[in-house]
């Protein structure tokens, strides 16, 4: 079945550091790929998405490129802020009727001032 | 615009008591609906999903059940709670389509004591 693997962290960075959170997936067909962010005590918010190979999703300075050849969707940001501290989830949606979403385990990011 | 409501936000229940969590979606028709559980410090586990009224698919055998009595209403229930049912419960919805994302409610923090 479909699955998502991502570095679990926690990841601790200083403000203005470069961020990479790795995500790889296994899926049949051509899934859409997503990054969600969860702030403490809240639900998940969509951060960015990509729906086909070589698409780049971007939002709030975060970027991720859909790499079909390496089955990856790594999240990057050039300069993190304290407000970026949260848990980040990589996810995919398969092409089955139920439109199931499969999530990675989440990566906790802490950014120190 | 579409919104999702999930309540209550916090719940403390004794072992053996019943449970009912409710989720409603506004601004869309015939959504796919999902219940996820997030245990402390862990990723998301899909519990149930529904593609229509009265249509429920269970992903994990457990002490919980779900119902969809109306198009935009999704209820998570238990007849007798266990300590292991504690966690953060998230309702989500999506529309049918290959490149659409899931939209999440704010979650319910359930503590079984």
Interface residues (C-beta under 8 A of the other chain):
Chain A: X30 X32 X34 X36 X41 X42 X43 X44 X45 X46 X49 X51 X89 X91 X93 X95 X97 X98 X99 X100 X101 X102 X103 X104 X105 X106
Chain B: X6 X32 X34 X36 X42 X43 X44 X46 X49 X51 X57 X90 X92 X94 X96 X97 X98 X99 X100 X101 X102 X103 X104 X105 X106 X107 X109
